[in-house]
């Protein structure tokens, strides 16, 4: 797809991307709460499934489960997009500081690290459609805690 067409596609899809970002930012996902991160992981995984990803949840005992979303492509070489689901913000922070856009700037807990990054991955994969090479999206649940349960998975991917 030519870059101009991709940019137009992303602009057209911006309202959907912002709605997804709002939903994600308004969901607490602190590293220390497995149940909340698992719930967030399932939501994010469902978004990647909806655009054609084959999603796997990799169990973690003390942190949330990790998300691996695979998208097929034509060539044998692949791309890995790495991000994380957890935030440093405690339970209830999303309620105290919900997502908002003011003066073309989005704010809220986790909006920059890393929830908007996840939305960028989702939007790009959605806009591109047929991929020239396979893409794996790996979203870990323990990055803010030093990746103790995901290090081996990261290295494997």
N, C-alpha and C positions, 0 to 999 in steps of 0.2 A: 504494500500500500504506500503510495507517495506520502511524504511527510505532510504536505498541505491537506490531503484528504484525512489523514489521521488527526491532525489538529482540529479540523472542522468537526470530525466525529466526536472528539473529546469535548469540544465546546457545546455540541448538541446534547451530550450526556451529562453535562455539569450539574443540572438540577438533581438527577438521580444520584450522582456521586456525593453531592452535599447532603442529601437526605440520608444516605448510608453513613456518612461521616457523623451526622447528628445522632443517629441511632447508636453508633458505636461509642461515641464520646459520652453519651448519657448512660452507658453501661459500665459500672465499676468493674475493674479487673486487676485488683492488687495482687502482686506476686504471692503474698502470704495467704490468700484465700482460694484454695483449690476449687471449691464449688463455684465461685463466681467466675474464675478463669475458665473452668470447664464449660460453663454456660456461654461465656463469650466465645470460646473456641468453636462450639457447636454452631453458634450464630454465624461467625465468620466463615466457617467451613461451608455452611449452607449457601452463602453468597457466591463462593467459588464453584460449588456444584451447579448452581443456577446458570452459570455461564459456560458450563461444559467441563469443569475440572473433575477428575477422579480423586475424591478426598478420603484420606485415611487419618484416623486419630491415633496418635502414639501415646499410650498410657504412661503417666508419671505418678509415682506414689505420693510425693509430698508437695508437688506443684501441679498446676493445671496440665491437662493433656496437650500435646503438641499437635499442630495441624500440618499435614503434608498434602498439597493439592497438585496433581499432575495434569498437564495439558500436553496432548500429543502434537508432534510436529513432523516435518518431512525428513530432515537430516538425522544422522545418528548422534551428532554432538548436541549437547543440551545446555540450557541456561538454568541457574539456580538463583532465585530471588529469596533473600533471607531477611526475616523481620521477627518481631516478637509481639505477643499478645498482652503481656503483663505491664502494669504501670507501677510507679512508686506511690501513687495516691491511695489513701486508705478508703475503707468502706464508707460510703455516704458522700464522698467528695463530689461525685457527679450531680448529686442532688443539691449540694451547696453552690456549685459553679457549673450549671448546665451549659451545654453547647449554645453558642450564639455567634452571629455574624454581625459585626459592626464596622462600618467604614471599610468594607471589603476584606475584613480580617476575621478569621474564625478563631474562637477561643473555647477553652474547656479542658478538663483534665485528660491528658494523653493526646490532645489534638495534634501536636507536632511530633511527639515521640510516643507512639509510633503509629497511631491510628490513621492519620492522614497518609502515611506511607503505605499502609495496607490498602487504603482506598485507591491510591495511585496504581498499585499493582493490579487491583481488580479492574479499574477503569481501562488501563492499557490492554490487559488481556481481553477484556470485553470488546474494546474497539478494534483490536487487531484481527479478531476472528481466526482464520486459518493461519497457523504459525509456521515459519520456515524451519524451526527447530523445536524440540520438546522443551517445555518450561516446567520446572518444579518450584512451587512456592512453599517454602518452609517457614512456618511461624512457630516460634518456641514460646514457652510459658514462663520461663525463669531467667530471662536475660538480665532483668534488674537485680537479680540475686546472684549473678555471676555464672549462670548457665550450668549449674551442677548436674541437672538431670538431662540436659539436651546436648552437652558437648559431644558425646559419641555420635548422636544422630546428625549433628552439624557436620562432623568430620566424615561420616558415611556418605552424606549427600554431596 
